[in-house]
Amino acid sequence: MMKVVADDARNIYENFEVEKDIYYFKVGRLGLASFHGRNYNIKKRITTEQLNSYITSGRFIKVSANCYVNAEKVLSLTDGTISFDRSTSEAKQVHVSKWRAQSIKNVLTSRNPMAM
């Protein structure tokens, strides 16, 4: 029974799609990225090419020096907090500075005028 759980966890780790499944990710030292999705957080090494691919795809918006949010997954941006789902869990929120929040809001509304 435990093996099934371990296999499921490994499948999520190996098969997640960054653009489709991830709310946001943070880049750490030496290429270690922390990906945050609906029900999980995954740390994985990524190459500079992979990182550049995620950033240049246009799906991710830089919200701080090392944090990028998936623009398609943003539910709201209020009072310096980006929320990704309707739960009140702080784990699925990213805080942004006030000066950066307005430019992020502009990008999000230009992509989807009905949002925000």
One Martini backbone bead per residue (centre of mass of N, CA, C, O) as a GRO file, in nm:
protein
  116
    1MET     BB    1   0.058   0.063  -0.021
    2MET     BB    2   0.303   0.259   0.003
    3LYS     BB    3   0.399   0.234  -0.291
    4VAL     BB    4   0.166   0.384  -0.423
    5VAL     BB    5   0.220   0.654  -0.290
    6ALA     BB    6   0.508   0.684  -0.393
    7ASP     BB    7   0.432   0.670  -0.693
    8ASP     BB    8   0.245   0.916  -0.697
    9ALA     BB    9   0.457   1.121  -0.606
   10ARG     BB   10   0.651   1.069  -0.841
   11ASN     BB   11   0.455   1.142  -1.071
   12ILE     BB   12   0.420   1.434  -0.996
   13TYR     BB   13   0.719   1.511  -1.006
   14GLU     BB   14   0.771   1.407  -1.312
   15ASN     BB   15   0.470   1.519  -1.457
   16PHE     BB   16   0.470   1.805  -1.430
   17GLU     BB   17   0.340   2.118  -1.554
   18VAL     BB   18   0.427   2.427  -1.530
   19GLU     BB   19   0.213   2.588  -1.705
   20LYS     BB   20  -0.041   2.417  -1.584
   21ASP     BB   21   0.021   2.354  -1.249
   22ILE     BB   22   0.151   2.627  -1.168
   23TYR     BB   23   0.145   2.916  -0.978
   24TYR     BB   24   0.449   2.920  -0.859
   25PHE     BB   25   0.799   3.032  -0.849
   26LYS     BB   26   1.124   2.972  -0.697
   27VAL     BB   27   1.457   3.085  -0.705
   28GLY     BB   28   1.755   2.956  -0.625
   29ARG     BB   29   2.031   2.812  -0.570
   30LEU     BB   30   2.178   2.630  -0.813
   31GLY     BB   31   1.887   2.576  -0.969
   32LEU     BB   32   1.678   2.581  -0.741
   33ALA     BB   33   1.332   2.503  -0.749
   34SER     BB   34   1.008   2.619  -0.630
   35PHE     BB   35   0.706   2.456  -0.673
   36HIS     BB   36   0.359   2.581  -0.679
   37GLY     BB   37   0.061   2.423  -0.620
   38ARG     BB   38  -0.235   2.321  -0.515
   39ASN     BB   39  -0.108   2.031  -0.349
   40TYR     BB   40   0.201   2.135  -0.393
   41ASN     BB   41   0.562   2.104  -0.339
   42ILE     BB   42   0.851   2.147  -0.558
   43LYS     BB   43   1.184   2.044  -0.578
   44LYS     BB   44   1.401   2.155  -0.853
   45ARG     BB   45   1.619   2.128  -1.095
   46ILE     BB   46   1.729   2.389  -1.319
   47THR     BB   47   1.797   2.536  -1.598
   48THR     BB   48   1.858   2.821  -1.760
   49GLU     BB   49   1.685   2.745  -2.006
   50GLN     BB   50   1.426   2.679  -1.853
   51LEU     BB   51   1.389   2.948  -1.717
   52ASN     BB   52   1.381   3.120  -1.976
   53SER     BB   53   1.136   2.977  -2.095
   54TYR     BB   54   0.930   3.057  -1.878
   55ILE     BB   55   0.970   3.366  -1.902
   56THR     BB   56   0.938   3.395  -2.230
   57SER     BB   57   0.641   3.279  -2.260
   58GLY     BB   58   0.446   3.487  -2.074
   59ARG     BB   59   0.317   3.335  -1.817
   60PHE     BB   60   0.532   3.479  -1.641
   61ILE     BB   61   0.561   3.690  -1.352
   62LYS     BB   62   0.751   3.916  -1.201
   63VAL     BB   63   0.750   3.986  -0.829
   64SER     BB   64   1.053   3.922  -0.775
   65ALA     BB   65   1.375   3.834  -0.773
   66ASN     BB   66   1.264   3.496  -0.736
   67CYS     BB   67   0.954   3.543  -0.840
   68TYR     BB   68   0.693   3.358  -1.022
   69VAL     BB   69   0.384   3.397  -1.190
   70ASN     BB   70   0.093   3.258  -1.309
   71ALA     BB   71  -0.125   3.439  -1.491
   72GLU     BB   72  -0.352   3.209  -1.535
   73LYS     BB   73  -0.382   3.162  -1.197
   74VAL     BB   74  -0.487   3.430  -1.122
   75LEU     BB   75  -0.747   3.560  -0.922
   76SER     BB   76  -0.597   3.788  -0.736
   77LEU     BB   77  -0.523   4.151  -0.651
   78THR     BB   78  -0.483   4.239  -0.306
   79ASP     BB   79  -0.310   4.411  -0.090
   80GLY     BB   80  -0.037   4.262  -0.199
   81THR     BB   81  -0.207   3.995  -0.293
   82ILE     BB   82  -0.177   3.684  -0.442
   83SER     BB   83  -0.430   3.474  -0.569
   84PHE     BB   84  -0.526   3.122  -0.673
   85ASP     BB   85  -0.757   3.070  -0.466
   86ARG     BB   86  -1.039   3.054  -0.243
   87SER     BB   87  -0.870   3.007  -0.029
   88THR     BB   88  -0.708   3.116   0.285
   89SER     BB   89  -0.440   3.015   0.214
   90GLU     BB   90  -0.113   3.128   0.235
   91ALA     BB   91   0.026   2.914   0.048
   92LYS     BB   92  -0.160   3.049  -0.206
   93GLN     BB   93   0.029   3.308  -0.168
   94VAL     BB   94   0.155   3.633  -0.281
   95HIS     BB   95   0.372   3.882  -0.200
   96VAL     BB   96   0.369   4.236  -0.286
   97SER     BB   97   0.467   4.521  -0.369
   98LYS     BB   98   0.322   4.818  -0.433
   99TRP     BB   99   0.498   4.904  -0.683
  100ARG     BB  100   0.448   4.618  -0.830
  101ALA     BB  101   0.138   4.573  -0.832
  102GLN     BB  102   0.053   4.768  -1.061
  103SER     BB  103   0.211   4.635  -1.294
  104ILE     BB  104   0.077   4.359  -1.265
  105LYS     BB  105  -0.213   4.451  -1.307
  106ASN     BB  106  -0.167   4.557  -1.593
  107VAL     BB  107  -0.089   4.287  -1.718
  108LEU     BB  108  -0.343   4.126  -1.642
  109THR     BB  109  -0.556   4.319  -1.780
  110SER     BB  110  -0.434   4.296  -2.069
  111ARG     BB  111  -0.503   3.986  -2.090
  112ASN     BB  112  -0.776   4.035  -1.890
  113PRO     BB  113  -1.022   4.266  -1.870
  114MET     BB  114  -1.214   4.099  -1.657
  115ALA     BB  115  -1.011   4.118  -1.458
  116MET     BB  116  -0.998   4.248  -1.131
   0.00000   0.00000   0.00000
